[in-house]
Amino acid sequence: MAGDNKVTVEELPDGKWACFLHVPGYEQPFDLGKRFKSEERAEIWLNVSEATTAIDMVLAKCRPGPAK
């Protein structure tokens, strides 16, 4: 992951765990879209290609568009 982006694993109110991408310049973190029964499973998921794809998709949405 390039730059100052950071991924955190956080427990949700329902007791499940989720991964969030924090991107400088955005006040709220981006939910990477998966839920897990444990913190350990969430951390393991961050090492699979599906997580990399989710992060890349969020970063693509955050990139500024071409100048008009």
Secondary structure, 3 states (H helix, E strand, C coil): CCCCCEEEEEECCCCCEEEEEECCCCCCCEECCCCECCHHHHHHHCCCHHHHHHHHHHHHHHCCCCCC
